[in-house]
Amino acid sequence: MTRQAAHPVAELFTARWSPRAFTGEAMPQADLDTLLEAARWAPSASNIQPWRFLYGHAGTGTFAGILAGLVPFNQGWANKASVLLVVTSKKSSAAPGATEAKPNPWHAFDAGAAWMSLAIQAHLMGYITHGMGGFDAAVLTTALELPDDAQVHAVIAIGKRGAKESLPEGLQARELPNDRLPLSAIATEGLWRF
Ligand SMILES: Cc1cc2nc3c(=O)[nH]c(=O)nc-3n(C[C@H](O)[C@H](O)[C@H](O)COP(=O)(O)O)c2cc1C
């Protein structure tokens, strides 16, 4: 399926998608740093930058610890990623110039923006990313020594695209870009009419 934009957008928005087949090859730290740099420049409420990323390269104990925190379905394909990256954010923070940490109502919104910046940068560099909500937060919290103030949002599999045939059989037919709701179903001028 080729994705068709209903209105003219930059090609990267429809060309980016989330395959599950990875090659498992090593990812240079410099490339990962570039992805994280893109995330670093995301906008955030009061420029608090509440996002915190924890990652492990394939073959390390950290990678194995993050993988163990995924649900079995995700473990079945994310085990071939080059990097597993955990997107977290700080639920409370002191705004610039303040000393007292207060709940930050926008921490999750801002972490989402940062992950998308990372995903776009990855796409532009020929990497694929696949976000996962299928994880056990308690396992990740223990494995990565997360404090109470940290919220885990997603685990991101990052790497180079592999052959569809390398996937478990049940997943091969799903290795296709999907579609989106029409604009009329997600945006309206004025009152909520969805
Ligand atoms: C927060 C989040 C959680 C997701 N959780 C999973 C998951 O646990 N397992 C999975 O295979 N895909 C997961 N996905 C991938 C989505 O299903 C996918 O992004 C969506 O269908 C849109 O497809 P696209 O990214 O290819 O455009 C997740 C994506 C996001 C952003």
The ligand as a MOL file (V3000), in Angstrom:
LIG
                    3D

  0  0  0     0  0            999 V3000
M  V30 BEGIN CTAB
M  V30 COUNTS 31 33 0 0 0
M  V30 BEGIN ATOM
M  V30 1 C 2.7750 4.9550 22.0620 0
M  V30 2 C 2.7630 3.8490 21.0360 0
M  V30 3 C 2.5900 2.5520 21.4550 0
M  V30 4 C 2.6350 1.5030 20.5140 0
M  V30 5 N 2.6080 0.2150 20.9690 0
M  V30 6 C 2.9050 -0.7890 20.1100 0
M  V30 7 C 3.1490 -2.1060 20.6010 0
M  V30 8 O 3.1520 -2.3730 21.8070 0
M  V30 9 N 3.4290 -3.0700 19.6880 0
M  V30 10 C 3.4800 -2.8360 18.3410 0
M  V30 11 O 3.7620 -3.7620 17.5840 0
M  V30 12 N 3.2720 -1.5690 17.8410 0
M  V30 13 C 3.0020 -0.5430 18.6970 0
M  V30 14 N 2.8580 0.7500 18.2370 0
M  V30 15 C 2.9290 1.0320 16.7930 0
M  V30 16 C 1.5930 1.5680 16.2810 0
M  V30 17 O 0.6750 0.5210 16.1350 0
M  V30 18 C 1.8240 2.3310 14.9500 0
M  V30 19 O 2.6440 3.4380 15.1970 0
M  V30 20 C 0.5030 2.7790 14.3500 0
M  V30 21 O -0.2470 1.6760 13.8980 0
M  V30 22 C 0.7470 3.7170 13.1700 0
M  V30 23 O 1.5280 3.0850 12.2100 0
M  V30 24 P 2.8710 3.7160 11.6560 0
M  V30 25 O 3.7400 4.0840 12.8340 0
M  V30 26 O 3.4570 2.6340 10.8100 0
M  V30 27 O 2.5190 4.9420 10.8620 0
M  V30 28 C 2.7960 1.7940 19.1460 0
M  V30 29 C 2.9470 3.1170 18.7360 0
M  V30 30 C 2.9520 4.1380 19.6620 0
M  V30 31 C 3.1740 5.5560 19.1930 0
M  V30 END ATOM
M  V30 BEGIN BOND
M  V30 1 1 1 2
M  V30 2 1 2 3
M  V30 3 2 2 30
M  V30 4 2 3 4
M  V30 5 1 4 5
M  V30 6 1 4 28
M  V30 7 2 5 6
M  V30 8 1 6 7
M  V30 9 1 6 13
M  V30 10 2 7 8
M  V30 11 1 7 9
M  V30 12 1 9 10
M  V30 13 2 10 11
M  V30 14 1 10 12
M  V30 15 2 12 13
M  V30 16 1 13 14
M  V30 17 1 14 15
M  V30 18 1 14 28
M  V30 19 1 15 16
M  V30 20 1 16 17
M  V30 21 1 16 18
M  V30 22 1 18 19
M  V30 23 1 18 20
M  V30 24 1 20 21
M  V30 25 1 20 22
M  V30 26 1 22 23
M  V30 27 1 23 24
M  V30 28 2 24 25
M  V30 29 1 24 26
M  V30 30 1 24 27
M  V30 31 2 28 29
M  V30 32 1 29 30
M  V30 33 1 30 31
M  V30 END BOND
M  V30 END CTAB
M  END
